[in-house]
Protein backbone atom coordinates (compact mmCIF):
# COMPACT_ATOMS: atom_id res chain seq x y z
CA UNK A 1 0.00 0.00 0.00
CA UNK A 2 1.35 3.44 -0.99
CA UNK A 3 0.54 6.33 1.33
CA UNK A 4 1.97 9.56 2.60
CA UNK A 5 4.21 9.23 5.61
CA UNK A 6 3.29 11.01 8.83
CA UNK A 7 5.33 12.67 11.54
CA UNK A 8 4.65 9.59 13.69
CA UNK A 9 6.65 7.58 11.12
CA UNK A 10 9.81 9.67 11.55
CA UNK A 11 11.82 7.20 13.66
CA UNK A 12 10.96 4.30 11.37
CA UNK A 13 11.78 6.40 8.27
CA UNK A 14 15.25 7.15 9.62
CA UNK A 15 15.73 3.49 10.49
CA UNK A 16 14.93 2.55 6.86
CA UNK A 17 17.34 5.24 5.60
CA UNK A 18 20.12 3.92 7.85
CA UNK A 19 19.59 0.28 6.87
CA UNK A 20 19.33 1.16 3.15
CA UNK A 21 22.41 3.40 3.31
CA UNK A 22 24.47 0.65 4.93
CA UNK A 23 23.28 -1.80 2.27
CA UNK A 24 24.04 0.73 -0.50
CA UNK A 25 27.58 1.14 0.80
CA UNK A 26 28.10 -2.62 0.84
CA UNK A 27 26.85 -2.97 -2.76
CA UNK A 28 28.30 0.15 -4.41
CA UNK A 29 30.78 1.66 -1.96
CA UNK A 30 28.64 4.83 -1.83
CA UNK A 31 26.80 5.69 1.35
CA UNK A 32 24.12 8.29 1.92
CA UNK A 33 24.78 10.90 4.57
CA UNK A 34 22.52 11.15 7.57
CA UNK A 35 19.57 13.18 6.33
CA UNK A 36 18.43 16.33 8.08
CA UNK A 37 15.36 15.65 10.19
CA UNK A 38 13.90 19.11 9.43
CA UNK A 39 14.13 18.37 5.69
CA UNK A 40 12.26 15.08 6.10
CA UNK A 41 9.65 16.63 8.39
CA UNK A 42 9.06 19.43 5.87
CA UNK A 43 8.54 16.86 3.12
CA UNK A 44 6.07 15.01 5.36
CA UNK A 45 4.13 18.18 6.22
CA UNK A 46 4.01 19.16 2.52
CA UNK A 47 2.74 15.65 1.64
CA UNK A 48 5.80 14.95 -0.52
CA UNK A 49 7.15 11.98 1.45
CA UNK A 50 5.75 8.53 0.71
CA UNK A 51 5.91 4.97 1.98
CA UNK A 52 5.04 1.44 1.00
CA UNK A 53 3.74 -0.62 3.89
CA UNK A 54 4.15 -4.40 4.14
CA UNK A 55 2.73 -6.32 7.11
CA UNK A 56 2.40 -3.14 9.16
CA UNK A 57 6.01 -2.06 8.61
CA UNK A 58 7.51 0.62 6.40
CA UNK A 59 9.26 -1.36 3.67
CA UNK A 60 10.18 1.52 1.36
CA UNK A 61 10.23 5.33 1.46
CA UNK A 62 10.85 8.12 -1.05
CA UNK A 63 10.14 11.77 -1.56
CA UNK A 64 9.07 13.89 -4.50
CA UNK A 65 9.36 17.47 -5.57
CA UNK A 66 8.10 19.47 -8.53
CA UNK A 67 11.30 21.51 -8.83
CA UNK A 68 14.94 20.43 -9.07
CA UNK A 69 16.85 23.26 -10.73
CA UNK A 70 20.23 22.42 -9.17
CA UNK A 71 20.26 18.98 -10.79
CA UNK A 72 18.21 19.51 -13.95
CA UNK A 73 19.26 23.03 -14.93
CA UNK A 74 17.40 24.38 -17.96
CA UNK A 75 15.28 21.19 -18.18
CA UNK A 76 13.75 22.06 -14.81
CA UNK A 77 11.22 24.20 -16.73
CA UNK A 78 9.62 21.02 -18.09
CA UNK A 79 6.55 20.02 -16.03
CA UNK A 80 7.92 17.08 -14.03
CA UNK A 81 7.92 15.28 -10.74
CA UNK A 82 11.29 14.38 -9.30
CA UNK A 83 11.73 11.26 -7.18
CA UNK A 84 14.40 11.37 -4.49
CA UNK A 85 15.90 9.01 -1.93
CA UNK A 86 14.15 5.74 -2.65
CA UNK A 87 15.16 3.61 0.32
CA UNK A 88 14.16 -0.02 0.67
CA UNK A 89 14.57 -1.98 3.84
CA UNK A 90 16.60 -5.00 2.60
CA UNK A 91 14.34 -7.26 4.71
CA UNK A 92 11.73 -6.56 2.02
CA UNK A 93 14.10 -6.72 -0.97
CA UNK A 94 12.86 -8.39 -4.14
CA UNK A 95 9.31 -7.04 -4.01
CA UNK A 96 9.86 -4.72 -6.99
CA UNK A 97 9.13 -1.53 -5.08
CA UNK A 98 10.79 0.68 -7.71
CA UNK A 99 8.45 -0.77 -10.33
CA UNK A 100 5.50 -0.02 -8.03
CA UNK A 101 6.79 3.52 -7.48
CA UNK A 102 7.18 4.03 -11.23
CA UNK A 103 3.56 3.04 -11.88
CA UNK A 104 2.39 5.23 -9.00
CA UNK A 105 4.56 8.14 -10.22
CA UNK A 106 3.23 7.96 -13.79
CA UNK A 107 -0.33 8.21 -12.46
CA UNK A 108 0.59 10.91 -9.95
CA UNK A 109 2.35 12.92 -12.65
CA UNK A 110 -0.59 12.63 -15.05
CA UNK A 111 -3.03 13.65 -12.30
CA UNK A 112 -0.86 16.72 -11.65
CA UNK A 113 -0.41 17.68 -15.33
CA UNK A 114 3.28 16.72 -15.45
CA UNK A 115 4.96 15.38 -18.58
CA UNK A 116 7.92 13.57 -16.97
CA UNK A 117 8.97 11.51 -14.01
CA UNK A 118 12.64 12.14 -13.26
CA UNK A 119 15.27 10.72 -10.95
CA UNK A 120 18.96 11.03 -10.31
CA UNK A 121 21.44 8.76 -8.63
CA UNK A 122 25.10 9.02 -7.74
CA UNK A 123 27.35 7.88 -10.60
CA UNK A 124 29.20 4.63 -10.23
CA UNK A 125 26.45 2.05 -9.72
CA UNK A 126 25.89 0.49 -13.14
CA UNK A 127 23.63 -2.21 -11.70
CA UNK A 128 21.25 0.45 -10.36
CA UNK A 129 21.41 2.40 -13.63
CA UNK A 130 20.49 -0.76 -15.55
CA UNK A 131 17.60 -1.42 -13.16
CA UNK A 132 16.16 2.08 -13.66
CA UNK A 133 16.35 1.56 -17.43
CA UNK A 134 14.58 -1.79 -17.02
CA UNK A 135 11.86 0.07 -15.10
CA UNK A 136 11.22 2.24 -18.16
CA UNK A 137 13.48 5.26 -17.59
CA UNK A 138 15.71 6.69 -20.30
CA UNK A 139 19.25 7.27 -19.08
CA UNK A 140 20.14 10.83 -20.05
CA UNK A 141 23.73 10.57 -18.88
CA UNK A 142 25.87 12.12 -16.16
CA UNK A 143 25.76 15.67 -14.83
CA UNK A 144 28.31 17.25 -12.51
CA UNK A 145 26.48 19.11 -9.75
CA UNK A 146 28.07 22.47 -8.99
CA UNK A 147 25.40 24.32 -6.98
CA UNK A 148 24.75 22.20 -3.90
CA UNK A 149 23.52 24.79 -1.43
CA UNK A 150 20.79 23.27 0.72
CA UNK A 151 21.29 19.79 -0.78
CA UNK A 152 22.11 16.63 1.19
CA UNK A 153 25.83 15.90 1.37
CA UNK A 154 25.81 13.15 -1.27
CA UNK A 155 25.32 15.87 -3.94
CA UNK A 156 28.44 17.77 -2.92
CA UNK A 157 31.31 17.27 -5.40
CA UNK A 158 29.17 14.63 -7.12
CA UNK A 159 28.33 13.53 -10.59
CA UNK A 160 24.77 12.33 -10.84
CA UNK A 161 23.23 10.06 -13.44
CA UNK A 162 19.95 11.49 -14.77
CA UNK A 163 16.90 9.42 -15.66
CA UNK A 164 13.63 10.45 -17.27
CA UNK A 165 10.34 8.73 -18.03
CA UNK A 166 7.77 10.30 -20.31
CA UNK A 167 4.27 10.14 -18.84
C-alpha positions in Angstrom: 0.0 0.0 0.0 1.3 3.4 -1.0 0.5 6.3 1.3 2.0 9.6 2.6 4.2 9.2 5.6 3.3 11.0 8.8 5.3 12.7 11.5 4.7 9.6 13.7 6.7 7.6 11.1 9.8 9.7 11.5 11.8 7.2 13.7 11.0 4.3 11.4 11.8 6.4 8.3 15.2 7.1 9.6 15.7 3.5 10.5 14.9 2.6 6.9 17.3 5.2 5.6 20.1 3.9 7.9 19.6 0.3 6.9 19.3 1.2 3.2 22.4 3.4 3.3 24.5 0.6 4.9 23.3 -1.8 2.3 24.0 0.7 -0.5 27.6 1.1 0.8 28.1 -2.6 0.8 26.9 -3.0 -2.8 28.3 0.2 -4.4 30.8 1.7 -2.0 28.6 4.8 -1.8 26.8 5.7 1.3 24.1 8.3 1.9 24.8 10.9 4.6 22.5 11.2 7.6 19.6 13.2 6.3 18.4 16.3 8.1 15.4 15.6 10.2 13.9 19.1 9.4 14.1 18.4 5.7 12.3 15.1 6.1 9.6 16.6 8.4 9.1 19.4 5.9 8.5 16.9 3.1 6.1 15.0 5.4 4.1 18.2 6.2 4.0 19.2 2.5 2.7 15.7 1.6 5.8 15.0 -0.5 7.1 12.0 1.5 5.8 8.5 0.7 5.9 5.0 2.0 5.0 1.4 1.0 3.7 -0.6 3.9 4.1 -4.4 4.1 2.7 -6.3 7.1 2.4 -3.1 9.2 6.0 -2.1 8.6 7.5 0.6 6.4 9.3 -1.4 3.7 10.2 1.5 1.4 10.2 5.3 1.5 10.9 8.1 -1.1 10.1 11.8 -1.6 9.1 13.9 -4.5 9.4 17.5 -5.6 8.1 19.5 -8.5 11.3 21.5 -8.8 14.9 20.4 -9.1 16.9 23.3 -10.7 20.2 22.4 -9.2 20.3 19.0 -10.8 18.2 19.5 -13.9 19.3 23.0 -14.9 17.4 24.4 -18.0 15.3 21.2 -18.2 13.8 22.1 -14.8 11.2 24.2 -16.7 9.6 21.0 -18.1 6.6 20.0 -16.0 7.9 17.1 -14.0 7.9 15.3 -10.7 11.3 14.4 -9.3 11.7 11.3 -7.2 14.4 11.4 -4.5 15.9 9.0 -1.9 14.2 5.7 -2.7 15.2 3.6 0.3 14.2 0.0 0.7 14.6 -2.0 3.8 16.6 -5.0 2.6 14.3 -7.3 4.7 11.7 -6.6 2.0 14.1 -6.7 -1.0 12.9 -8.4 -4.1 9.3 -7.0 -4.0 9.9 -4.7 -7.0 9.1 -1.5 -5.1 10.8 0.7 -7.7 8.5 -0.8 -10.3 5.5 0.0 -8.0 6.8 3.5 -7.5 7.2 4.0 -11.2 3.6 3.0 -11.9 2.4 5.2 -9.0 4.6 8.1 -10.2 3.2 8.0 -13.8 -0.3 8.2 -12.5 0.6 10.9 -9.9 2.4 12.9 -12.7 -0.6 12.6 -15.1 -3.0 13.6 -12.3 -0.9 16.7 -11.6 -0.4 17.7 -15.3 3.3 16.7 -15.4 5.0 15.4 -18.6 7.9 13.6 -17.0 9.0 11.5 -14.0 12.6 12.1 -13.3 15.3 10.7 -11.0 19.0 11.0 -10.3 21.4 8.8 -8.6 25.1 9.0 -7.7 27.4 7.9 -10.6 29.2 4.6 -10.2 26.5 2.0 -9.7 25.9 0.5 -13.1 23.6 -2.2 -11.7 21.2 0.5 -10.4 21.4 2.4 -13.6 20.5 -0.8 -15.6 17.6 -1.4 -13.2 16.2 2.1 -13.7 16.3 1.6 -17.4 14.6 -1.8 -17.0 11.9 0.1 -15.1 11.2 2.2 -18.2 13.5 5.3 -17.6 15.7 6.7 -20.3 19.2 7.3 -19.1 20.1 10.8 -20.0 23.7 10.6 -18.9 25.9 12.1 -16.2 25.8 15.7 -14.8 28.3 17.2 -12.5 26.5 19.1 -9.7 28.1 22.5 -9.0 25.4 24.3 -7.0 24.8 22.2 -3.9 23.5 24.8 -1.4 20.8 23.3 0.7 21.3 19.8 -0.8 22.1 16.6 1.2 25.8 15.9 1.4 25.8 13.1 -1.3 25.3 15.9 -3.9 28.4 17.8 -2.9 31.3 17.3 -5.4 29.2 14.6 -7.1 28.3 13.5 -10.6 24.8 12.3 -10.8 23.2 10.1 -13.4 20.0 11.5 -14.8 16.9 9.4 -15.7 13.6 10.4 -17.3 10.3 8.7 -18.0 7.8 10.3 -20.3 4.3 10.1 -18.8 
